[in-house]
Amino acid sequence: MNQGAVVEVAMFELKEGIAPKAFLAAAEEATGWLRNRPGFLARELLADNGGKWIDLVRWASLDDAHSAADEFMSATETRALLDAIDPATLRMLHPRSVVRYD
């Protein structure tokens, strides 16, 4: 069921000892993989000074987001990224747009 464009939000912290620079290199490789998935629109990484990260990925549909998520966990190009994230801190959301103010 296609439900329109969605934003995928992943909130997490890096594992202890992982440098942000190393994480960003892993994110670059994973982004190359994401760009080749059906429905991929854009990706943005945000970070605060306390070590919390937000990964925003825009998809054409929720179906596209779920399909990519199924493959993401086992793709070779995403392994370094997944290995850098502390899984105990990971939270995923697929919120729907309620209203947009430009």
Phi and psi restraints in degrees (value plus and minus 20) as a CYANA .aco file:
   2 ASN   PHI    -105.7   -65.7
   2 ASN   PSI     104.4   144.4
   3 GLN   PHI    -134.6   -94.6
   3 GLN   PSI      -3.1    36.9
   4 GLY   PHI      67.8   107.8
   4 GLY   PSI     153.6   193.6
   5 ALA   PHI     -78.9   -38.9
   5 ALA   PSI     121.8   161.8
   6 VAL   PHI    -156.5  -116.5
   6 VAL   PSI     139.6   179.6
   7 VAL   PHI    -131.0   -91.0
   7 VAL   PSI     107.9   147.9
   8 GLU   PHI    -115.9   -75.9
   8 GLU   PSI     108.3   148.3
   9 VAL   PHI    -139.1   -99.1
   9 VAL   PSI     100.8   140.8
  10 ALA   PHI    -136.3   -96.3
  10 ALA   PSI     105.0   145.0
  11 MET   PHI    -133.8   -93.8
  11 MET   PSI     113.7   153.7
  12 PHE   PHI    -184.5  -144.5
  12 PHE   PSI     152.4   192.4
  13 GLU   PHI    -142.1  -102.1
  13 GLU   PSI     137.2   177.2
  14 LEU   PHI    -101.0   -61.0
  14 LEU   PSI     134.8   174.8
  15 LYS   PHI     -84.0   -44.0
  15 LYS   PSI     131.0   171.0
  16 GLU   PHI     -77.1   -37.1
  16 GLU   PSI     114.5   154.5
  17 GLY   PHI      71.5   111.5
  17 GLY   PSI     -27.5    12.5
  18 ILE   PHI    -107.5   -67.5
  18 ILE   PSI     100.7   140.7
  19 ALA   PHI     -98.5   -58.5
  19 ALA   PSI     120.5   160.5
  20 PRO   PHI     -72.6   -32.6
  20 PRO   PSI     -57.7   -17.7
  21 LYS   PHI     -81.3   -41.3
  21 LYS   PSI     -61.6   -21.6
  22 ALA   PHI     -87.0   -47.0
  22 ALA   PSI     -60.1   -20.1
  23 PHE   PHI     -82.6   -42.6
  23 PHE   PSI     -63.3   -23.3
  24 LEU   PHI     -84.0   -44.0
  24 LEU   PSI     -54.4   -14.4
  25 ALA   PHI     -85.0   -45.0
  25 ALA   PSI     -61.9   -21.9
  26 ALA   PHI     -85.6   -45.6
  26 ALA   PSI     -57.8   -17.8
  27 ALA   PHI     -85.0   -45.0
  27 ALA   PSI     -56.9   -16.9
  28 GLU   PHI     -81.9   -41.9
  28 GLU   PSI     -64.0   -24.0
  29 GLU   PHI     -84.7   -44.7
  29 GLU   PSI     -62.9   -22.9
  30 ALA   PHI     -85.3   -45.3
  30 ALA   PSI     -55.1   -15.1
  31 THR   PHI     -84.5   -44.5
  31 THR   PSI     -58.0   -18.0
  32 GLY   PHI     -78.1   -38.1
  32 GLY   PSI     -60.6   -20.6
  33 TRP   PHI     -87.0   -47.0
  33 TRP   PSI     -65.1   -25.1
  34 LEU   PHI     -80.5   -40.5
  34 LEU   PSI     -59.3   -19.3
  35 ARG   PHI     -78.5   -38.5
  35 ARG   PSI     -43.4    -3.4
  36 ASN   PHI    -113.7   -73.7
  36 ASN   PSI     -16.3    23.7
  37 ARG   PHI    -109.0   -69.0
  37 ARG   PSI     121.0   161.0
  38 PRO   PHI     -78.0   -38.0
  38 PRO   PSI     113.8   153.8
  39 GLY   PHI      67.4   107.4
  39 GLY   PSI     -23.9    16.1
  40 PHE   PHI     -86.8   -46.8
  40 PHE   PSI     112.9   152.9
  41 LEU   PHI    -135.4   -95.4
  41 LEU   PSI     -65.1   -25.1
  42 ALA   PHI    -189.0  -149.0
  42 ALA   PSI     143.0   183.0
  43 ARG   PHI    -162.5  -122.5
  43 ARG   PSI     122.5   162.5
  44 GLU   PHI    -162.8  -122.8
  44 GLU   PSI     115.1   155.1
  45 LEU   PHI    -128.0   -88.0
  45 LEU   PSI     116.1   156.1
  46 LEU   PHI    -147.2  -107.2
  46 LEU   PSI     130.5   170.5
  47 ALA   PHI    -165.9  -125.9
  47 ALA   PSI     128.5   168.5
  48 ASP   PHI    -125.1   -85.1
  48 ASP   PSI     157.6   197.6
  49 ASN   PHI     -96.6   -56.6
  49 ASN   PSI     -27.9    12.1
  50 GLY   PHI    -116.6   -76.6
  50 GLY   PSI     -13.8    26.2
  51 GLY   PHI      73.2   113.2
  51 GLY   PSI     -12.7    27.3
  52 LYS   PHI    -112.8   -72.8
  52 LYS   PSI     117.9   157.9
  53 TRP   PHI    -139.8   -99.8
  53 TRP   PSI     130.4   170.4
  54 ILE   PHI    -150.4  -110.4
  54 ILE   PSI     108.1   148.1
  55 ASP   PHI    -131.7   -91.7
  55 ASP   PSI      94.0   134.0
  56 LEU   PHI    -125.7   -85.7
  56 LEU   PSI     102.5   142.5
  57 VAL   PHI    -144.3  -104.3
  57 VAL   PSI     108.1   148.1
  58 ARG   PHI    -118.8   -78.8
  58 ARG   PSI     111.1   151.1
  59 TRP   PHI    -143.4  -103.4
  59 TRP   PSI     132.2   172.2
  60 ALA   PHI     -87.0   -47.0
  60 ALA   PSI     -49.4    -9.4
  61 SER   PHI    -174.0  -134.0
  61 SER   PSI     142.2   182.2
  62 LEU   PHI     -84.8   -44.8
  62 LEU   PSI     -55.7   -15.7
  63 ASP   PHI     -79.8   -39.8
  63 ASP   PSI     -63.2   -23.2
  64 ASP   PHI     -82.1   -42.1
  64 ASP   PSI     -63.1   -23.1
  65 ALA   PHI     -81.3   -41.3
  65 ALA   PSI     -66.2   -26.2
  66 HIS   PHI     -86.8   -46.8
  66 HIS   PSI     -59.6   -19.6
  67 SER   PHI     -82.1   -42.1
  67 SER   PSI     -65.6   -25.6
  68 ALA   PHI     -85.1   -45.1
  68 ALA   PSI     -59.1   -19.1
  69 ALA   PHI     -80.8   -40.8
  69 ALA   PSI     -59.1   -19.1
  70 ASP   PHI     -80.4   -40.4
  70 ASP   PSI     -59.7   -19.7
  71 GLU   PHI    -102.9   -62.9
  71 GLU   PSI     -48.5    -8.5
  72 PHE   PHI     -76.4   -36.4
  72 PHE   PSI     -61.0   -21.0
  73 MET   PHI     -86.0   -46.0
  73 MET   PSI     -42.6    -2.6
  74 SER   PHI    -135.4   -95.4
  74 SER   PSI     -20.0    20.0
  75 ALA   PHI     -93.4   -53.4
  75 ALA   PSI     118.0   158.0
  76 THR   PHI     -80.1   -40.1
  76 THR   PSI     -58.9   -18.9
  77 GLU   PHI     -90.7   -50.7
  77 GLU   PSI     -33.7     6.3
  78 THR   PHI    -125.6   -85.6
  78 THR   PSI     -24.8    15.2
  79 ARG   PHI     -79.4   -39.4
  79 ARG   PSI     -67.3   -27.3
  80 ALA   PHI     -83.0   -43.0
  80 ALA   PSI     -57.8   -17.8
  81 LEU   PHI     -83.6   -43.6
  81 LEU   PSI     -69.6   -29.6
  82 LEU   PHI     -82.0   -42.0
  82 LEU   PSI     -57.3   -17.3
  83 ASP   PHI     -88.2   -48.2
  83 ASP   PSI     -40.6    -0.6
  84 ALA   PHI    -106.6   -66.6
  84 ALA   PSI     -38.0     2.0
  85 ILE   PHI    -111.2   -71.2
  85 ILE   PSI     114.7   154.7
  86 ASP   PHI     -95.3   -55.3
  86 ASP   PSI      89.2   129.2
  87 PRO   PHI     -83.3   -43.3
  87 PRO   PSI     -45.5    -5.5
  88 ALA   PHI     -88.2   -48.2
  88 ALA   PSI     -39.1     0.9
  89 THR   PHI    -121.3   -81.3
  89 THR   PSI     -25.9    14.1
  90 LEU   PHI     -94.1   -54.1
  90 LEU   PSI     108.8   148.8
  91 ARG   PHI    -152.0  -112.0
  91 ARG   PSI     111.1   151.1
  92 MET   PHI    -137.0   -97.0
  92 MET   PSI     119.6   159.6
  93 LEU   PHI    -156.7  -116.7
  93 LEU   PSI     131.5   171.5
  94 HIS   PHI    -149.4  -109.4
  94 HIS   PSI      51.0    91.0
  95 PRO   PHI     -91.4   -51.4
  95 PRO   PSI     133.1   173.1
  96 ARG   PHI    -118.9   -78.9
  96 ARG   PSI     129.6   169.6
  97 SER   PHI     -93.0   -53.0
  97 SER   PSI     110.2   150.2
  98 VAL   PHI    -120.7   -80.7
  98 VAL   PSI     -66.4   -26.4
  99 VAL   PHI    -177.1  -137.1
  99 VAL   PSI     128.0   168.0
 100 ARG   PHI    -145.6  -105.6
 100 ARG   PSI     110.5   150.5
 101 TYR   PHI    -131.1   -91.1
 101 TYR   PSI      98.9   138.9
